[in-house]
């Protein structure tokens, strides 16, 4: 697979369009966002692995190394550090989604939205999801 994108400090950054093309050709998307964010809006691509960036160090070695893995978060803040951490574990086939879910959504790339998980409320300081998370396991325990 010929990966396009721009290289910054030895890390490949893909536009949403370039990332989608790679994902349609067999790459896997590693979604580094929290559980709540992935419930609200998810990438609608052939294969996704959800591993929040907060537990990447504990479970990174379990990820596949045999094909390109595209790292994505909400806005691109955590992908560079995640790529460096995975390179330290021996991963070579890595790229980052430039701009994360924000850029993906703005580019009208495919997503799946759960209306019950969207935030609701009168003020941003008290917005909550309609979903009941009282029985959800701790993400650190579920992986």
DRENPA-3360 file (N, C-alpha, C; in nm, 2 decimals, always signed):
BEGIN
1 = XXXXXXXX = +0.09/-0.12/+0.00/+0.00/+0.00/+0.00/+0.09/+0.12/+0.00 ~ +0.06/+0.21/-0.09/+0.14/+0.34/-0.10/+0.07/+0.44/-0.02 ~ +0.13/+0.48/+0.09/+0.07/+0.58/+0.19/+0.12/+0.72/+0.15 ~ +0.03/+0.81/+0.14/+0.06/+0.95/+0.11/+0.08/+1.02/+0.24 ~ +0.04/+1.15/+0.24/+0.05/+1.22/+0.37/+0.17/+1.30/+0.38 ~ +0.18/+1.38/+0.49/+0.30/+1.46/+0.51/+0.38/+1.40/+0.63 ~ +0.51/+1.41/+0.62/+0.60/+1.35/+0.72/+0.65/+1.47/+0.81 ~ +0.62/+1.46/+0.94/+0.67/+1.56/+1.04/+0.74/+1.48/+1.15;
9 = XXXXXXXX = +0.87/+1.51/+1.17/+0.95/+1.44/+1.27/+0.93/+1.29/+1.26 ~ +0.95/+1.24/+1.14/+0.94/+1.09/+1.11/+0.81/+1.03/+1.14 ~ +0.70/+1.11/+1.15/+0.56/+1.05/+1.16/+0.48/+1.10/+1.05 ~ +0.41/+1.00/+0.99/+0.32/+1.04/+0.87/+0.19/+1.09/+0.92 ~ +0.14/+1.20/+0.87/+0.01/+1.26/+0.91/-0.07/+1.26/+0.78 ~ -0.19/+1.19/+0.79/-0.28/+1.18/+0.68/-0.40/+1.27/+0.69 ~ -0.45/+1.33/+0.58/-0.57/+1.40/+0.58/-0.69/+1.30/+0.60 ~ -0.80/+1.35/+0.63/-0.92/+1.25/+0.64/-0.94/+1.17/+0.51;
17 = XXXXXXXX = -0.93/+1.24/+0.40/-0.95/+1.17/+0.27/-0.84/+1.06/+0.25 ~ -0.71/+1.09/+0.28/-0.60/+0.99/+0.27/-0.62/+0.88/+0.36 ~ -0.66/+0.91/+0.49/-0.69/+0.81/+0.59/-0.80/+0.71/+0.54 ~ -0.91/+0.77/+0.49/-1.02/+0.68/+0.45/-0.98/+0.59/+0.34 ~ -0.90/+0.64/+0.24/-0.85/+0.56/+0.13/-0.77/+0.44/+0.19 ~ -0.68/+0.47/+0.28/-0.60/+0.36/+0.34/-0.68/+0.26/+0.42 ~ -0.78/+0.31/+0.49/-0.87/+0.22/+0.57/-0.95/+0.13/+0.48 ~ -0.99/+0.18/+0.37/-1.07/+0.10/+0.27/-0.98/+0.00/+0.20;
25 = XXXXXXXX = -0.85/+0.01/+0.22/-0.75/-0.08/+0.16/-0.69/-0.18/+0.26 ~ -0.75/-0.18/+0.38/-0.71/-0.28/+0.48/-0.63/-0.23/+0.60 ~ -0.61/-0.10/+0.61/-0.55/-0.04/+0.73/-0.65/-0.05/+0.85 ~ -0.60/-0.04/+0.97/-0.69/-0.04/+1.09/-0.68/+0.10/+1.15 ~ -0.79/+0.15/+1.21/-0.79/+0.27/+1.28/-0.78/+0.25/+1.43 ~ -0.69/+0.31/+1.49/-0.68/+0.30/+1.64/-0.74/+0.43/+1.70 ~ -0.86/+0.41/+1.76/-0.93/+0.53/+1.82/-0.88/+0.54/+1.96 ~ -0.81/+0.65/+1.99/-0.75/+0.68/+2.12/-0.85/+0.76/+2.21;
33 = XXXXXXXX = -0.97/+0.79/+2.16/-1.06/+0.87/+2.24/-1.12/+0.80/+2.36 ~ -1.18/+0.87/+2.45/-1.24/+0.81/+2.57/-1.37/+0.74/+2.53 ~ -1.42/+0.65/+2.61/-1.54/+0.57/+2.58/-1.66/+0.67/+2.55 ~ -1.67/+0.77/+2.63/-1.78/+0.86/+2.61/-1.78/+0.93/+2.48 ~ -1.66/+0.97/+2.43/-1.65/+1.03/+2.30/-1.68/+0.93/+2.18 ~ -1.63/+0.81/+2.20/-1.66/+0.71/+2.09/-1.80/+0.67/+2.09 ~ -1.87/+0.68/+2.20/-2.02/+0.65/+2.20/-2.10/+0.76/+2.13 ~ -2.05/+0.88/+2.15/-2.13/+1.00/+2.08/-2.11/+0.99/+1.93;
41 = XXXXXXXX = -1.99/+0.98/+1.88/-1.97/+0.98/+1.74/-1.85/+0.88/+1.71 ~ -1.88/+0.79/+1.62/-1.77/+0.69/+1.59/-1.73/+0.70/+1.44 ~ -1.61/+0.66/+1.41/-1.57/+0.65/+1.28/-1.64/+0.53/+1.21 ~ -1.70/+0.55/+1.10/-1.76/+0.44/+1.02/-1.67/+0.39/+0.92 ~ -1.58/+0.30/+0.96/-1.47/+0.25/+0.87/-1.47/+0.10/+0.89 ~ -1.41/+0.02/+0.80/-1.41/-0.12/+0.81/-1.36/-0.18/+0.94 ~ -1.25/-0.13/+0.99/-1.19/-0.19/+1.12/-1.14/-0.09/+1.21 ~ -1.19/-0.09/+1.34/-1.15/+0.00/+1.44/-1.11/-0.08/+1.56;
49 = XXXXXXXX = -1.00/-0.03/+1.63/-0.96/-0.08/+1.76/-0.98/+0.04/+1.85 ~ -1.05/+0.03/+1.96/-1.07/+0.14/+2.05/-0.98/+0.11/+2.17 ~ -0.88/+0.20/+2.19/-0.79/+0.19/+2.30/-0.76/+0.33/+2.35 ~ -0.83/+0.38/+2.46/-0.81/+0.51/+2.50/-0.66/+0.54/+2.53 ~ -0.62/+0.66/+2.49/-0.48/+0.70/+2.51/-0.43/+0.69/+2.65 ~ -0.52/+0.69/+2.75/-0.48/+0.68/+2.89/-0.43/+0.54/+2.92 ~ -0.46/+0.44/+2.85/-0.42/+0.31/+2.88/-0.34/+0.25/+2.76 ~ -0.29/+0.33/+2.67/-0.21/+0.28/+2.56/-0.08/+0.21/+2.60;
57 = XXXXXXXX = -0.02/+0.27/+2.70/+0.11/+0.22/+2.74/+0.10/+0.07/+2.80 ~ -0.02/+0.05/+2.86/-0.04/-0.08/+2.92/-0.08/-0.19/+2.82 ~ -0.14/-0.15/+2.71/-0.19/-0.25/+2.61/-0.14/-0.23/+2.47 ~ -0.05/-0.14/+2.45/+0.00/-0.12/+2.31/+0.07/-0.24/+2.25 ~ +0.14/-0.32/+2.33/+0.21/-0.43/+2.27/+0.11/-0.54/+2.21 ~ -0.02/-0.53/+2.25/-0.12/-0.63/+2.20/-0.17/-0.59/+2.06 ~ -0.14/-0.47/+2.01/-0.19/-0.43/+1.89/-0.13/-0.50/+1.77 ~ -0.20/-0.50/+1.65/-0.14/-0.57/+1.54/-0.02/-0.48/+1.47;
65 = XXXXXXXX = +0.08/-0.55/+1.43/+0.20/-0.49/+1.37/+0.20/-0.52/+1.22 ~ +0.11/-0.60/+1.17/+0.12/-0.65/+1.03/+0.07/-0.56/+0.92 ~ +0.01/-0.45/+0.96/-0.05/-0.36/+0.86/-0.05/-0.21/+0.92 ~ -0.08/-0.12/+0.83/-0.08/+0.02/+0.87/-0.19/+0.05/+0.97 ~ -0.15/+0.11/+1.08/-0.24/+0.15/+1.19/-0.25/+0.30/+1.19 ~ -0.37/+0.35/+1.17/-0.39/+0.50/+1.17/-0.44/+0.54/+1.31 ~ -0.37/+0.63/+1.37/-0.40/+0.67/+1.51/-0.49/+0.80/+1.50 ~ -0.60/+0.79/+1.58/-0.70/+0.90/+1.57/-0.74/+0.94/+1.71;
73 = XXXXXXXX = -0.77/+1.06/+1.74/-0.82/+1.11/+1.86/-0.93/+1.22/+1.83 ~ -0.96/+1.30/+1.93/-1.07/+1.40/+1.90/-1.02/+1.51/+1.81 ~ -0.90/+1.56/+1.83/-0.85/+1.67/+1.75/-0.70/+1.66/+1.70 ~ -0.64/+1.55/+1.73/-0.50/+1.53/+1.69/-0.40/+1.56/+1.80 ~ -0.45/+1.59/+1.92/-0.36/+1.63/+2.03/-0.27/+1.51/+2.08 ~ -0.33/+1.39/+2.09/-0.26/+1.28/+2.15/-0.19/+1.18/+2.05 ~ -0.22/+1.20/+1.92/-0.17/+1.10/+1.82/-0.01/+1.10/+1.81 ~ +0.05/+1.22/+1.81/+0.19/+1.22/+1.80/+0.26/+1.15/+1.91;
81 = XXXXXXXX = +0.22/+1.17/+2.03/+0.28/+1.10/+2.15/+0.25/+0.95/+2.14 ~ +0.13/+0.92/+2.10/+0.09/+0.78/+2.09/+0.18/+0.71/+1.98 ~ +0.20/+0.78/+1.87/+0.29/+0.72/+1.77/+0.43/+0.70/+1.82 ~ +0.48/+0.79/+1.89/+0.62/+0.78/+1.95/+0.62/+0.66/+2.05 ~ +0.52/+0.64/+2.13/+0.51/+0.53/+2.22/+0.51/+0.40/+2.15 ~ +0.43/+0.39/+2.04/+0.42/+0.27/+1.97/+0.55/+0.24/+1.89 ~ +0.61/+0.34/+1.84/+0.74/+0.32/+1.77/+0.84/+0.26/+1.87 ~ +0.84/+0.31/+1.99/+0.93/+0.26/+2.10/+0.90/+0.11/+2.13;
89 = XXXXXXXX = +0.78/+0.06/+2.10/+0.74/-0.08/+2.12/+0.77/-0.16/+1.99 ~ +0.83/-0.10/+1.89/+0.86/-0.17/+1.77/+0.77/-0.16/+1.65 ~ +0.67/-0.07/+1.66/+0.57/-0.05/+1.55/+0.64/+0.03/+1.45 ~ +0.62/-0.01/+1.32/+0.68/+0.07/+1.21/+0.57/+0.12/+1.11 ~ +0.46/+0.05/+1.11/+0.35/+0.09/+1.01/+0.25/+0.17/+1.08 ~ +0.28/+0.30/+1.10/+0.20/+0.40/+1.17/+0.17/+0.52/+1.10 ~ +0.05/+0.58/+1.11/+0.02/+0.71/+1.06/-0.07/+0.78/+1.16 ~ -0.08/+0.91/+1.15/-0.18/+0.98/+1.24/-0.28/+1.05/+1.15;
97 = XXXXXXXX = -0.40/+1.05/+1.20/-0.51/+1.13/+1.13/-0.49/+1.27/+1.17 ~ -0.46/+1.36/+1.08/-0.43/+1.50/+1.10/-0.57/+1.57/+1.14 ~ -0.58/+1.62/+1.26/-0.70/+1.69/+1.30/-0.80/+1.60/+1.37 ~ -0.78/+1.47/+1.38/-0.87/+1.38/+1.45/-1.01/+1.38/+1.40 ~ -1.10/+1.34/+1.49/-1.24/+1.33/+1.46/-1.30/+1.47/+1.41 ~ -1.25/+1.58/+1.47/-1.29/+1.71/+1.43/-1.27/+1.73/+1.28 ~ -1.15/+1.70/+1.23/-1.12/+1.72/+1.08/-1.20/+1.61/+1.00 ~ -1.21/+1.49/+1.05/-1.28/+1.38/+0.99/-1.43/+1.42/+0.96;
105 = XXXXXXXX = -1.49/+1.48/+1.07/-1.63/+1.52/+1.06/-1.65/+1.64/+0.97 ~ -1.56/+1.73/+0.98/-1.56/+1.85/+0.90/-1.55/+1.82/+0.75 ~ -1.47/+1.71/+0.72/-1.45/+1.67/+0.58/-1.57/+1.58/+0.53 ~ -1.67/+1.56/+0.61/-1.79/+1.48/+0.58/-1.75/+1.33/+0.55 ~ -1.65/+1.28/+0.63/-1.62/+1.14/+0.62/-1.72/+1.06/+0.70 ~ -1.73/+0.93/+0.67/-1.84/+0.85/+0.73/-1.83/+0.84/+0.89 ~ -1.94/+0.87/+0.95/-1.95/+0.85/+1.10/-2.08/+0.78/+1.14 ~ -2.08/+0.74/+1.26/-2.20/+0.68/+1.32/-2.22/+0.76/+1.45;
113 = XXXXXXXX = -2.35/+0.81/+1.47/-2.38/+0.89/+1.58/-2.49/+0.82/+1.67 ~ -2.47/+0.82/+1.80/-2.57/+0.76/+1.89/-2.64/+0.88/+1.95 ~ -2.76/+0.91/+1.92/-2.84/+1.02/+1.97/-2.85/+1.02/+2.12 ~ -2.85/+0.90/+2.18/-2.86/+0.89/+2.33/-2.73/+0.93/+2.40 ~ -2.62/+0.92/+2.33/-2.49/+0.95/+2.39/-2.45/+1.10/+2.37 ~ -2.52/+1.17/+2.29/-2.49/+1.31/+2.27/-2.52/+1.39/+2.40 ~ -2.44/+1.50/+2.42/-2.46/+1.57/+2.54/-2.58/+1.66/+2.53 ~ -2.65/+1.67/+2.65/-2.77/+1.75/+2.66/-2.76/+1.83/+2.79;
121 = XXXXXXXX = -2.82/+1.95/+2.79/-2.82/+2.03/+2.91/-2.84/+2.18/+2.88 ~ -2.87/+2.25/+2.99/-2.89/+2.40/+2.97/-2.76/+2.48/+2.97 ~ -2.66/+2.42/+3.02/-2.53/+2.49/+3.03/-2.42/+2.40/+3.01 ~ -2.31/+2.44/+2.94/-2.20/+2.35/+2.90/-2.14/+2.29/+3.03 ~ -2.15/+2.36/+3.14/-2.08/+2.31/+3.26/-2.16/+2.19/+3.32 ~ -2.28/+2.17/+3.28/-2.36/+2.06/+3.34/-2.41/+1.96/+3.23 ~ -2.36/+1.96/+3.11/-2.41/+1.88/+3.01/-2.38/+1.73/+3.04 ~ -2.47/+1.65/+3.01/-2.46/+1.50/+3.04/-2.51/+1.42/+2.92;
129 = XXXXXXXX = -2.47/+1.30/+2.91/-2.52/+1.21/+2.81/-2.65/+1.15/+2.87 ~ -2.74/+1.11/+2.78/-2.86/+1.05/+2.82/-2.84/+0.90/+2.86 ~ -2.72/+0.85/+2.82/-2.69/+0.71/+2.84/-2.66/+0.69/+2.99 ~ -2.70/+0.57/+3.04/-2.67/+0.53/+3.18/-2.54/+0.46/+3.18 ~ -2.44/+0.52/+3.24/-2.31/+0.46/+3.26/-2.28/+0.40/+3.39 ~ -2.39/+0.38/+3.47/-2.37/+0.34/+3.61/-2.32/+0.19/+3.62 ~ -2.35/+0.11/+3.51/-2.30/-0.03/+3.51/-2.18/-0.05/+3.42 ~ -2.13/+0.05/+3.37/-2.01/+0.04/+3.28/-1.89/+0.00/+3.36;
137 = XXXXXXX = -1.81/-0.09/+3.30/-1.68/-0.13/+3.37/-1.58/-0.02/+3.35 ~ -1.49/-0.01/+3.44/-1.38/+0.09/+3.43/-1.30/+0.05/+3.30 ~ -1.26/+0.14/+3.21/-1.19/+0.11/+3.09/-1.06/+0.03/+3.12 ~ -1.00/+0.06/+3.23/-0.87/-0.01/+3.26/-0.90/-0.16/+3.29 ~ -1.02/-0.19/+3.34/-1.05/-0.33/+3.37/-1.10/-0.40/+3.26 ~ -1.16/-0.34/+3.15/-1.22/-0.41/+3.05/-1.13/-0.45/+2.94 ~ -1.01/-0.40/+2.93/-0.92/-0.43/+2.82/-0.84/-0.55/+2.84;
% end
